[in-house]
Amino acid sequence: MLTKSSPISTQSNLFHSELFSQLDVKDPLIQLANTINWTVFDDAFEQHYSQDNGRPSKPIRLMVGLLLLKQLENLSDERVVLQFKRNPYYQYFCGYSNYMPGMPCNATEL
């Protein structure tokens, strides 16, 4: 079942530290994330997902972002997932506006 990607929110959250306000906007990953038209990926891949049947999917932006980071940084599946957990710039690149301390997915899902 398709999970829609949500745009990066700049609204504060009482329980989570706002990720974007703490990052360097001049960082190349931030600039690249803001340059990419992520809706193109949603439009291209959503036809391959069921709208109302099956387990909810991971957001398309997350999966595309992880695959792009994997290629850009020359990382293995396991390493890119681990780096996502440790690196807030990776999390921002993949569409998260708040820090997420856990793994986004299993490395075998890439």
Secondary structure, DSSP 8 states (H G I E B T S, - for coil): -------------SSS-BSGGGS-TTSHHHHHHHHS-THHHHHHHGGGS-SSSSS----HHHHHHHHHHHHHHT--HHHHHHHHHH-HHHHHHTT-SB---S-SS-GGG-
